[in-house]
Amino acid sequence: MAQKKRPVKSNKETVPLEPVFIKRSLSKSIVPYSGTMEFGYLET
């Protein structure tokens, strides 16, 4: 898995979506992945 944690430098759009994404990952028994939303979505 790519080691991309909090790509706030170039992905400012993921900042507001991070909390929702993290909560979603936790409810799906997935590690809090602050990487690309698409990557996490595919894991779900």
Secondary structure, DSSP 8 states (H G I E B T S, - for coil): -------TTT-STHHHHHHHHHHHHHHTT-----S-HHHHHHH-
